[in-house]
Amino acid sequence: MLFEERKSGVLLHPTSLPSVYGIGDFGAEARRFVDTLEEAGQSLWQILPLVPIGYGNSPYQSTSAFAGNILLISPDELVEMGLLTAEDLGEIPAFDKERVDYDAVKAYKLPLLHKAYETFCAKADEDMQADFAAFCEKQDAWLSDFALFTALQAHFRAERAKGIDEEEYLAFAVDTIDFLTEEQQKDYFESACWNTWPRTLRKRNAASLKKWTRLLADAIEEEKFYQYLFFTQWQALKAYANEKGISIMGDTPIFMAYDSADVWANQKLFQLDSMGFPTVVAGVPPDYFCAEGQLWGNPLYDWKAHKKTGYLWWTERIHKALEDVDYLRIDHFRAFESHWEVKFGAENAIVGEWKKGPGMDFFKTIEKTLGKLPLIAEDLGIITDEVRALREEAGFPGMRVLQFAFGNDKNNAYLPHSCDKNSVMYSGTHDNDTTRGWYETATEAEKDHYRRYLNVDGRDVAWDFIRMAFASPAVFAIVPVQDVLNLDGSHRMNRPGIAGGNWGFRFDWSQWEEGYTHGLRYLAELFGRCAERENSDF
């Protein structure tokens, strides 16, 4: 078994932290959260992907597998670094304390980041300049492509906002008339998706790349600087958490967004046509979350091409991720055994077919370079014997979710008595309703089963589930902060299959009662997930 020590923790993405700036960040409130976890006897902080957000503000549809979401950079920390002054922060808008308004946050924070870059260019000392140069050199394998991609997209969006070149657009429209609607054509073109760029750029002609790198040199350098700020602040926060005995459990989506630096820079590793469009895309068939399945739309990997490189891109991706976190959850692990393939252009994911993934060869190859991988397999959904066999051979713990446990099956695999030690037990995940919200909408059979299972009356369902998770045999137990705070379903993070209104949840310290810290520590001590303190209630 990969992990032996029983641990517990809280799932909270940094965007959900309290902040006067409209979105959580890596500043003082993040350290306060770490301090609270330590006081509560927790040793795990699980987060969602730290990458730039994409369609629908989702961190699972990112423009990069390697870069960071610069909206998480703390303005207060920039003041501490001497890159901003208190006056630069200006009049802070009255942001919504319960939801992230991403457009409003960008309108406020992006000019601050630009100001910080101007200050760096004009006044940075030699140590900071050298540190930035070292960062760029170390991360060049992904950073140069990402910075160029981001600068190019910003350039073409700005140019097209002034007025679309009719000849250029007509050429694109003619090429795509057979498989894109007029509305889709305009959307691709106006958003400056990389396959609408000039052909030489789409195909990454060396002379064209050199030309545009020269033309956009200032914008490229600025994007690199933003990434330097992000990872400087994140690594400082991670070090603070580790010093407090808190390990970070990160998350990485298995698939990439189509309009991303990674797909543009590595086209031969994906199943694309001659124009660069996907031939097939990812999704899942109908399941618990969505009756029509989920059509994610991500381009699918050409696993044979990856194998020829010794899975180099994936090795670099996992290596980078494990520099930033201590444990890594692989989202949609089952796709390494087989994935649901849907033709590009399909309206939903109902019609598709299962295709084989790289299997154990993938993990064995990467482990030869990186050593034993501290991974957690997200093995939810339609799981076959073959998927279970792959996870067991790899040795990774799988996931168990209590909200899936109750109904009519007394030996449901998600019930605590059915759970094995090599598992991570959750009350719910970012894709679930809050536990209180689950109970309010559950069937009578589910409610009755839960109440009889614990011999309770259902008045405190969130903390009943926390107790069950901590008491389970699973080596790790994770609970979303919404369950700690006993919040209803209006506070959930994501609704799978629904494009809008997700990823905005925020909490406020006024919601965190003193008893929650005490309760988490009590349960962690009671069920052997942390060391007992002197004068412990247990």
C-alpha positions in Angstrom: 0.0 0.0 0.0 1.3 3.4 -1.0 0.3 5.4 2.1 0.3 4.0 5.6 -0.4 6.9 8.1 -4.0 7.7 8.7 -4.7 11.4 7.9 -7.7 13.7 7.5 -8.2 17.1 6.0 -10.4 19.6 4.3 -11.2 20.3 0.6 -11.1 24.0 -0.1 -9.9 25.6 -3.3 -7.9 28.9 -2.7 -10.4 30.9 -4.8 -12.9 30.2 -2.0 -10.8 31.8 0.8 -12.0 35.1 2.3 -10.5 38.2 0.8 -11.4 41.8 0.3 -10.2 41.4 -3.3 -13.2 39.4 -4.5 -11.3 36.0 -4.7 -9.2 34.0 -2.4 -5.4 34.3 -2.8 -2.1 33.2 -1.4 -1.9 35.9 1.3 -2.7 36.2 5.0 -6.1 34.5 4.9 -4.5 31.4 3.3 -2.0 31.2 6.1 -4.9 31.7 8.6 -6.6 28.7 7.0 -3.4 26.6 7.4 -3.2 27.7 11.1 -6.8 26.6 11.6 -6.2 23.2 10.0 -3.2 22.7 12.3 -5.3 23.7 15.4 -8.1 21.4 14.2 -5.7 18.4 14.0 -5.8 18.1 10.3 -2.8 17.2 8.1 -4.3 17.5 4.6 -5.4 20.5 2.6 -7.0 19.4 -0.7 -7.3 21.9 -3.5 -8.5 21.9 -7.1 -6.2 22.4 -10.0 -4.2 25.6 -9.6 -4.0 26.2 -13.4 -5.5 29.1 -15.3 -9.3 28.9 -15.5 -11.0 28.3 -18.9 -14.5 27.9 -20.2 -17.1 28.6 -17.6 -14.3 29.6 -15.1 -13.5 26.0 -14.7 -10.0 24.9 -13.6 -10.7 21.6 -15.5 -10.8 23.5 -18.9 -7.5 25.3 -18.6 -5.2 26.9 -21.2 -2.2 25.1 -19.6 -1.4 22.0 -17.7 1.6 23.7 -16.1 0.9 27.4 -15.6 -0.8 29.0 -12.6 -4.0 31.0 -12.2 -2.7 34.5 -11.8 -5.9 35.7 -10.2 -4.7 33.9 -7.0 -1.7 36.2 -6.7 -2.0 38.2 -3.5 -2.0 42.0 -3.9 -0.9 42.3 -0.3 2.1 40.1 -0.9 3.0 42.3 -3.9 3.1 45.2 -1.6 5.4 43.2 0.8 7.6 42.4 -2.2 7.9 46.2 -3.0 6.2 45.8 -6.4 3.0 47.7 -5.4 2.3 50.4 -2.8 -0.7 50.6 -0.6 -1.8 53.6 -2.8 -1.7 51.4 -5.9 -4.4 49.2 -4.4 -6.8 52.1 -4.8 -10.4 52.0 -3.8 -11.3 48.3 -3.5 -14.7 47.5 -5.0 -17.4 46.0 -2.8 -17.1 42.5 -4.0 -19.7 39.8 -3.3 -18.5 37.8 -0.2 -20.3 34.6 -1.1 -19.5 34.3 -4.9 -16.5 35.0 -7.1 -17.4 37.5 -9.8 -14.6 36.6 -12.2 -15.1 39.5 -14.6 -15.1 42.0 -11.7 -12.0 40.4 -10.2 -10.1 40.5 -13.5 -11.1 44.2 -14.0 -9.6 45.0 -10.6 -6.6 42.6 -10.3 -5.1 42.5 -13.8 -4.2 46.2 -13.8 -2.5 45.7 -10.5 -0.4 42.9 -11.9 0.5 45.1 -14.9 1.6 47.8 -12.4 3.7 45.3 -10.5 5.4 44.3 -13.8 6.2 48.0 -14.6 7.7 48.4 -11.1 9.8 45.3 -11.6 11.1 46.5 -14.9 11.9 50.0 -13.5 13.1 49.3 -10.0 13.7 45.6 -9.3 16.9 44.8 -7.5 19.6 42.4 -8.8 18.4 39.6 -6.5 14.8 39.6 -7.8 16.0 40.0 -11.4 18.3 37.0 -10.9 15.5 35.0 -9.3 13.2 35.7 -12.2 15.8 34.7 -14.7 16.5 31.5 -12.9 12.7 30.7 -12.8 12.4 31.3 -16.5 15.4 29.0 -17.3 14.1 26.2 -15.0 10.6 26.3 -16.4 11.4 27.0 -20.0 10.1 23.6 -21.2 6.5 24.9 -20.8 6.8 28.6 -19.9 8.0 29.9 -23.3 5.2 28.1 -25.2 2.6 29.2 -22.7 3.7 32.9 -22.6 3.8 33.0 -26.4 0.4 31.3 -26.7 -1.2 33.8 -24.2 0.4 36.8 -25.9 -0.7 35.7 -29.3 -4.3 35.0 -28.1 -4.5 38.5 -26.5 -3.1 40.1 -29.6 -5.5 38.5 -32.0 -8.5 39.1 -29.7 -7.6 42.7 -29.5 -7.2 43.1 -33.2 -10.4 41.3 -34.0 -12.3 43.3 -31.4 -11.4 46.4 -33.5 -12.9 44.7 -36.6 -12.7 41.3 -38.2 -10.6 40.9 -41.3 -13.3 39.7 -43.7 -10.9 37.9 -46.1 -9.2 36.1 -43.2 -12.6 35.2 -41.6 -14.0 34.0 -44.9 -11.1 31.7 -45.5 -11.7 30.1 -42.0 -15.5 29.9 -42.6 -15.0 28.1 -46.0 -12.7 25.6 -44.4 -15.1 24.8 -41.5 -18.5 25.1 -43.2 -19.1 21.4 -43.2 -18.8 20.9 -39.4 -19.3 24.3 -37.7 -22.4 26.4 -37.5 -22.1 30.1 -38.3 -22.4 30.9 -34.6 -19.6 28.4 -33.8 -17.4 29.9 -36.5 -17.8 33.4 -35.1 -17.1 32.1 -31.6 -13.9 30.4 -32.6 -12.7 33.4 -34.6 -13.6 36.2 -32.2 -12.1 34.3 -29.2 -8.9 33.8 -31.3 -8.8 30.1 -30.8 -5.3 29.0 -32.0 -6.7 27.2 -35.1 -8.0 30.5 -36.4 -4.5 32.1 -36.4 -2.5 32.4 -39.6 -1.6 29.0 -41.0 2.2 29.3 -40.3 1.4 30.0 -36.6 -1.2 27.1 -36.4 1.5 24.8 -37.8 4.2 26.3 -35.6 6.5 27.2 -38.5 9.9 28.0 -37.0 10.3 31.3 -38.9 6.8 32.4 -37.9 7.4 31.5 -34.2 10.6 33.5 -34.3 8.9 36.5 -35.9 6.0 36.6 -33.5 8.2 36.0 -30.4 10.2 39.1 -31.5 7.0 41.2 -32.2 5.4 40.3 -28.9 8.5 40.2 -26.8 7.3 42.6 -24.1 3.9 40.8 -23.7 5.7 37.5 -23.5 8.1 38.7 -20.8 5.1 40.1 -18.8 3.3 36.7 -18.9 6.4 35.0 -17.7 6.7 37.5 -14.9 3.1 36.8 -13.8 3.9 33.1 -13.6 7.0 33.9 -11.5 4.9 35.8 -9.1 2.3 33.0 -8.9 4.8 30.3 -8.2 6.9 32.4 -5.8 3.8 33.1 -3.7 2.5 29.5 -3.9 5.8 27.9 -3.0 6.0 30.2 0.0 2.5 29.2 1.1 3.2 25.5 0.6 6.4 25.8 2.6 4.4 27.4 5.4 1.8 24.6 5.3 4.4 21.9 5.3 6.1 23.5 8.3 2.8 23.3 10.1 2.5 19.6 9.3 -0.1 20.2 6.5 0.4 18.3 3.3 -1.1 19.7 0.1 -3.2 17.3 -2.0 -3.4 18.7 -5.5 -5.6 17.7 -8.5 -4.9 17.4 -12.2 -7.4 16.9 -15.0 -6.5 14.0 -17.2 -7.6 15.8 -20.4 -6.6 19.2 -21.8 -8.8 22.0 -23.0 -8.6 22.2 -26.8 -7.7 25.9 -26.9 -4.6 25.5 -24.8 -0.9 26.1 -25.1 -0.3 22.3 -24.6 -2.5 21.2 -27.5 -1.1 24.0 -29.8 2.5 23.1 -28.9 2.1 19.3 -29.0 -0.4 18.7 -31.8 1.1 15.3 -32.7 0.2 14.0 -29.3 -3.5 14.6 -29.8 -6.1 13.2 -32.3 -6.5 16.2 -34.6 -7.3 16.6 -38.2 -5.4 18.6 -40.9 -6.9 21.9 -39.7 -6.1 21.2 -36.1 -9.7 20.4 -35.0 -10.2 17.3 -32.9 -11.5 14.2 -34.7 -12.9 12.8 -31.4 -13.5 14.3 -28.0 -13.8 13.2 -24.4 -16.8 12.7 -22.2 -18.6 10.1 -20.1 -21.8 8.2 -20.9 -25.0 8.8 -18.8 -24.3 8.4 -15.1 -25.3 9.6 -11.6 -24.5 13.2 -12.5 -26.1 13.6 -15.9 -28.7 11.5 -17.8 -27.3 12.6 -21.2 -23.7 11.9 -20.1 -21.2 14.7 -20.0 -19.7 16.0 -23.2 -16.5 17.6 -22.1 -15.2 18.3 -25.6 -11.5 17.9 -24.8 -9.4 16.4 -27.6 -8.3 12.9 -26.9 -4.6 11.8 -26.7 -2.9 9.8 -29.4 -1.5 7.3 -26.9 0.7 5.6 -29.5 2.5 8.9 -30.1 2.9 9.5 -26.4 4.4 6.0 -26.0 7.0 6.7 -28.7 8.3 9.6 -26.6 8.4 7.5 -23.5 5.4 9.6 -22.2 7.7 12.6 -22.0 5.0 15.3 -21.9 3.2 13.4 -19.1 6.4 12.8 -17.2 7.1 16.5 -17.3 3.6 17.3 -16.3 3.5 15.1 -13.3 7.0 16.2 -12.2 6.0 19.8 -12.3 2.8 19.0 -10.4 4.7 17.2 -7.7 6.9 20.2 -7.2 3.8 22.2 -6.3 1.9 19.7 -4.2 2.7 16.7 -1.9 0.0 14.3 -3.2 -1.7 14.4 -6.6 -5.3 13.3 -7.4 -5.6 12.2 -11.0 -9.1 13.2 -12.2 -10.9 10.5 -14.3 -8.3 7.8 -13.7 -10.4 5.2 -15.5 -9.4 6.8 -18.8 -5.9 5.3 -18.4 -7.6 1.9 -18.8 -10.3 3.0 -21.3 -12.0 6.3 -22.2 -15.3 7.3 -23.7 -14.8 8.6 -27.2 -17.4 10.8 -28.9 -17.2 12.2 -32.5 -16.3 15.9 -32.7 -19.5 17.8 -33.3 -21.9 15.5 -31.4 -24.6 17.2 -29.4 -24.2 15.0 -26.3 -22.2 12.1 -25.0 -24.9 9.4 -25.3 -23.5 8.0 -28.5 -19.8 7.0 -28.1 -17.6 4.0 -27.6 -15.0 2.9 -25.1 -11.4 2.9 -26.4 -8.3 1.5 -24.6 -5.9 3.7 -22.8 -2.2 3.1 -22.2 -2.7 1.0 -19.1 0.1 0.0 -16.7 2.8 0.7 -19.2 2.1 4.4 -18.7 2.8 4.3 -14.9 5.7 1.9 -15.1 7.4 4.1 -17.7 6.9 7.4 -15.7 8.0 5.7 -12.4 11.3 4.8 -14.0 12.1 8.5 -14.2 10.2 10.0 -11.2 10.2 7.1 -8.8 7.1 6.0 -6.8 4.3 8.3 -7.5 2.2 9.7 -4.6 -1.0 9.6 -6.6 -4.7 9.2 -5.7 -7.0 7.7 -8.4 -10.3 9.4 -9.0 -12.1 6.1 -9.8 -15.7 7.3 -9.7 -18.4 6.7 -12.3 -18.6 3.5 -14.4 -15.8 1.4 -13.0 -15.1 -2.0 -14.5 -13.1 -4.9 -13.2 -10.3 -3.9 -15.6 -10.2 -0.4 -14.1 -10.1 -1.8 -10.6 -7.3 -4.2 -11.6 -5.2 -1.3 -13.1 -5.6 0.8 -9.9 -4.7 -2.1 -7.7 -1.6 -3.0 -9.8 -0.5 0.6 -9.7 -1.1 0.6 -5.9 -2.9 3.9 -5.9 -5.7 4.6 -3.4 -9.1 5.0 -4.9 -12.0 7.3 -3.8 -15.1 6.5 -1.8 -17.9 9.1 -1.5 -20.5 8.8 1.3 -23.2 10.6 -0.7 -23.2 7.6 -3.1 -23.4 5.0 -0.2 -27.0 5.0 0.8 -30.2 3.5 -0.7 -31.1 -0.2 -0.8 -27.7 -2.0 -1.2 -26.5 -3.0 2.3 -23.0 -3.8 0.8 -22.7 -0.7 -1.3 -18.9 -0.2 -2.1 -19.1 3.4 -0.7 -20.3 2.4 2.7 -17.7 2.6 5.4 -17.9 -1.1 6.3 -17.2 -2.0 2.6 -14.2 0.4 2.3 -10.7 -0.9 2.3 -7.7 0.8 3.8 -6.2 1.8 0.5 -8.9 4.4 -0.1 -9.6 8.1 0.4 -13.0 8.6 2.0 -15.0 11.8 1.2 -18.3 13.0 2.6 -18.7 14.6 -0.9 -16.4 16.2 -3.6 -16.4 19.5 -5.5 -18.8 17.8 -8.0 -21.3 16.8 -5.3 -24.0 18.8 -3.5 -23.1 19.8 0.0 -24.0 17.0 2.4 -26.8 19.1 3.9 -28.0 19.8 0.4 -27.8 16.1 -0.5 -30.0 15.2 2.5 -32.6 17.8 1.6 -33.0 16.3 -1.9 -32.3 12.6 -1.2 -34.9 9.9 -1.6 -36.7 8.6 1.4 -34.9 5.3 1.0 -31.5 7.1 1.1 -32.4 9.1 4.1 -33.8 6.1 6.0 -30.7 4.0 5.2 -28.3 6.7 6.5 -30.3 7.3 9.7 -30.5 3.6 10.5 -26.8 3.1 9.6 -25.7 5.6 12.2 -28.8 5.4 14.5 -29.4 9.1 14.2 -32.4 11.3 13.5 -30.8 13.3 10.6 -30.6 16.7 12.4 -26.9 17.0 11.9 -26.2 15.2 8.6 -23.1 17.1 7.6 -21.2 16.3 10.8 -22.6 12.7 10.8 -20.9 12.3 7.5 -17.7 13.8 8.8 -17.7 11.3 11.6 -18.3 8.4 9.2 -15.5 9.6 7.0 -13.0 9.9 9.8 -14.1 6.6 11.4 -13.8 4.7 8.1 -10.9 2.3 7.4 -9.7 4.6 4.6 -6.1 5.8 5.0 -7.2 9.4 4.2 -10.5 11.2 5.0 -11.4 14.4 3.2 -14.4 16.7 3.8 -15.3 19.8 1.9 -15.3 23.0 3.9 -19.0 23.4 3.1 -19.7 20.3 5.2 -17.6 21.6 8.1 -19.7 24.8 8.0 -22.9 22.9 7.6 -23.9 24.8 4.5 -26.9 24.0 2.2 -26.9 23.2 -1.5 -26.8 26.9 -2.6 -23.1 26.8 -1.6 -21.9 23.9 -3.7 -18.9 24.4 -6.0 -19.9 22.7 -9.2 -22.9 21.1 -10.9 -21.6 18.7 -13.5 -23.2 19.0 -16.9 -24.3 22.6 -16.3 -22.0 25.2 -18.0 -22.7 28.4 -16.0 -22.7 29.5 -12.4 -20.0 27.2 -11.1 -16.7 27.6 -9.3 -17.7 30.7 -7.5 -18.2 29.5 -3.9 -16.6 31.6 -1.2 -16.8 31.4 2.6 -16.3 33.9 5.3 -14.7 33.4 8.7 -17.9 34.5 10.4 -19.3 31.1 9.2 -16.5 29.2 11.0 -17.7 28.6 14.6 -15.1 27.8 17.3 -16.7 24.5 17.8 -15.8 23.4 14.3 -12.1 23.5 15.0 -12.7 21.6 18.2 -14.9 19.1 16.6 -12.5 18.3 13.8 -9.6 17.8 16.2 -11.8 15.6 18.5 -12.8 13.3 15.6 -9.2 13.2 14.2 -7.9 12.2 17.6 -10.7 9.8 18.3 -10.2 7.9 15.0 -6.4 7.9 15.0 -5.9 10.6 12.4 -3.7 12.9 14.4 -1.6 12.8 17.6 -3.3 13.5 20.8 -2.5 16.7 22.6 -2.1 17.2 26.3 -5.4 17.9 28.0 -7.2 16.4 25.1 -10.9 15.7 25.4 -10.3 12.2 24.2 
